Amino acid sequence: MLKGNQGLILCILIAIGAICFALFSGDPYYAQVVIWVFTNAALAVTLRFVLLIGELNIATAAFFGIGAYTTAVASTILGWPFFISLLAAPAIAGLISALFGWITLRTKGPYFLLISFAFTEIVRLIYTRTDALGGNSGMIGMFPPIELDTYFPAIAITILAAILFGLYAVERSNLGLVFKAIQNNEDIPRSVGLNVIGLKILCFVVASTAVGLAGGVHAYTNNVIAPADFTYFVAVLALAYVKIGGEGHIIGPIIGATILTIAGQFLHSFGPYENIFYGAIIIGALLLVPGGIVGLGERIKAGTLIGRAER
């Protein structure tokens, strides 16, 4: 595994390469696939970010949808400009997540997981029962300005890559270390006078704001959204990305999202058997590589080092 500046430089080069590919590939389909990879990576990384405080956040899917619907309403109903409607997504997602976190983060473990699951389904049902939001049919017509149409794939990838780098920067900061301390034993941070509940809410808000922005990008990328796009299954897939890639490092969810997103596109050709093969890939990966791909790399490196030491 690459560490420190080497890993960061590699990630920056990959992001730049993806942006250049979107600009110059000339193939809209492949540019769209790259956007999907980065969107799924953002979903996985934001879900993992809340894992830093030890909580599995199924509501990742809800705030992804809140961001998408906020942008859709701002763009199609309110007629707001492109960038303002896009920035409205993280703002609304952040505000709602602050209230949700303040109410729910006094619980933890399976209790928080169940609450976040219920919240996701409640939000989805609100979409289906609200005629102004298109009901079950959803909303259409979220198009970037004509003058940005050619550059939008590159803009979308840039925004999504910025989300990933931003969350990585927070995780590597002193604040990120405090989040990890809460995961290990929240009594220790509390014993030195830290407001543990407030820090949990902050972690939750940062992740929800980020995934809300990703939802806004998703709305403009697909041009159409529907309640079925934002079920709890979105968070389940994000968890699969995290576990297959490995949750020990932020690069793990990105690797997992890349592999499964590309595999999903390939498996479309299998028709009704698509989900069977997709599920088999997930199960096989979890059984064969229980620590994720990142964990496998670390074990291989550790074994190599042990072998050298024995010699």
N, C-alpha and C positions, 0 to 999 in steps of 0.2 A: 504494500500500500504506500502511495505517496503521502508525504506528510508536510505540514506547514505550508510554506510559500510554494513548493512544487505543486501540491494538489490544487491550491488556489489559482496558480497560473494556468494549469491544465484546464480547469473549469472555465476560466475566462476565455481561453482560446477556443474551447468547444462552443461557448455561447456566441463568440464572434463568428465562428464558422457557420453556426446555425443561422445567424442573422444574414450573413453573406449568401448562404444557400437560398434563403427565402427571397432575397433581392434579385438573384441572378439565375436561379434554376430554370425559370420559364415554365415550370410545371405546377399549376395551382394545387393539384392533388397532393404532391409530395410536400409542398410548403404547408398545406393544411395538416398533414400528418405530423410534421415537426411542431406545429402549434399545439396539436393534441398531446404530444409527448411532454411539452413544457407545461401545459395546463394540468395534466395528470401528475407531473412531478410537483407542481405547486400544491395540489391537493394532498399528496403524500407528505410533503415536507411540513405543511401547516398542521396536519394531524400529528406528525411526529413531534412538532414543537410543543404541543400541549402534553405529550408524553414526558417532556422534561420535568414536569411537576407531578408525574405519576398518574395522569388521568387519560383514559381513552375517550376521545371526544367524537362521538357519532354526529354531533351537531355541526361538524365540519361541512357536511352536505347541505345543511340548512343555511348556513351563512354563505356558502357558494351560490345557492339559489337566491338568497336575499340580494346579493351583489348583482346577479344577473337580472333579476326582476327590477331592481332599482334603476339600473342603466336602461332597461327596456322602457320603463315608464317615463323616465327623464327624456329619452330620445324620441319615442313615438307619440306619447300623449302630451308631455309638456313642451316638446320641441326644443330642448336645451342643446347647445352646441356639443360636439363630439367629446372634447376633453372634459368639459364640465359634467356631462352625463356619466362619463367614465369615472371621474373622481367622486361622484355622488355614491357610487357603489361601496367603496371602503368606508366612507363616512357613515352611511346608514348601518352597514354591517357592524362597524365598531361601536356605534351608540347602542344598538340592540344587544350586542354581545356583552357590553358593560353591565346593562341591566340584568341580563340572563345570568352572567357570572356572579354578580352580587347576590342574587337570589339562591343560586344552586351550588356554588363552590364551597359552601359550608358542609356539603356532603362530599363523599369521595368513594372511590372504588366502584363496585357494581351499582351503587345507588346513583352516582353521577352518570354512569354509562346509560342506565335505564332512563333517567330524566332527559339526557341529551337525545336518546333515541325517540322518546315520546315527543319532544320539541320538534324534531325533524319531521315527524309524521304530521303533527299539528300544522306546521307551516305549509307543508305540501297540500293538506286538505283546505287550508285557507285559499291557496291559489285556485284549486278546483272549484271552490264555491263563490269566487269573486268574478262577476261578469266583466268588470273593468279590466281584469287581468287576463281575460280570454277563457276563463274556466279551464276545462280539460284540454281544450285546443291550444292553449298557450298564447303567446304573443309573437308577432312577426314584424319585419320591417326595420330591424336594427342594422342599418348600413352605415359604414364610415363615410365621410365626405368623399365625393368623386375625386377630388384632387389628391386624396390620400389612398385611394383604392389600390394603386400599384404598390404602395409602400406599406400597406397595412400589415401583411404577414410579418415583415421585419419589425414594425412597431409593436405588434403583439408579442413577439418573441423577446424583444428588448424589455418590455414591461414585466413579463413573466420571469425572465432571467433576473431582473432587478429584485423581484420578490424573493427569489431563492438566495441571492447574495445578501439581501437585507436581513433575512432570517438567520443566515449563517453568521453574519456580523454580530447580531444580538446574542446568539448562542455562545460565541467566542468571547463576548464581553464579560465584565464583572457581573452584570445582571443575569446573564446566562448561567454563570457559576452558582448564583443564588438560587435560580430555578432548579438546578440539578441537586443542590443541597436540600431543597424542599422535598424532592423526590426520594432522596436517600433517608432522610429523617427530619420531618418538619419541626420537631421539637427543638432541634439545635438552632436553626435560624430564629425561632421564637424566643429561645433563651437569651439571645443577644439583643433582643428588643426589636426585631424585624416584624412587620405586619404581614404575617404569612397569608392571610386571606386576601389582603390588598395585592400582594405580589402574585398570587394565583390568578386573580382577576386581570391583572396587567398582562400576564402571559397569555391568558385566554383572549383578551382584546387584541393583542398584537397578532396572534394567529388568525383570528376571525376577520380583522381588518385586511390582512394580506389575502386571505382566501376570498373575501368579498371583492377585492380588486380583480382577482383571477376570474371571478364570476362575471364581472363587467366585461372583461376581455372575451370571455366565452360567448356572451350575448352578441357582441359585434362580430365574432368569428363565425358563428353558426347562422346568424341573421334570424333565427327562430328558436324559441325556447318553450318548454311545456313542463307542467308539474312532474311528469314522469322522469324528467332529466335530473331531479333533485331528491330522490328517495334515499333512504338510509343505505341502500346498496352502493351508492357512490362512496360513502365512507368505508364500507366493507372492502371495496376494491382498493381504496387508498391504503387501508391497513394491509392488504395483500402486497401492494407495492413496497410498503415499509418492511414487511417480514421477509419477502423474497430478496430484496436488496440488502437488508440488514439495517437495524436501527441504531447501531453503535456509532455511526457517522452520518452526516447529512447527505453524503454522496450515495448512501445505500438506497434511500427512497427514490432518488433520481434514476439510479440504475434499474431498480425494480419497475418503475413507471415506464422507462424506455423499453425494456424487454417485453412487458405485457401489452403495452400499447401497439408495438409493432407486430407482436404475435396475434393480437386481436384483428388487425388489418389483414394479415395473411389468412386467418381462419374464416374470414367472411366467405371464402370460396367453398367452405364445407357445408354451407346452407344450414339445415336443421340440426346438424351435428356440431355446429360451431361451439355452443356452450359446453357440450360434453368435453370436447378437446381442450377448451380454455380452462375448464375446471380441473381437468387431468394435469395440465401444465402447472397450475397453482399447487395442487396436492403433491405432485411429484417433487416440485422445488422445495416445498416445506419439509417433506420427508427426507430428501436427499441432502439438502443444505439447511439444516435447522437454524443455524446462526446467520443465515443470509449470505449473499455473495461477498459482502464486505467482511463478514466474520470468517468465511472460508479463506479469503486472502490473508487475513491476519493469522489464522491457524497454520496455513502453509508457510508463511514467513517465520512464525515462531518455531515450527518444526525444522525449518532450514537452519535457523540460528542454533537450535539445540543440537542438531547434527554436527554443525561446525564445532560447537563447544566440546562435544564428546570426542571428536577427532583430535 
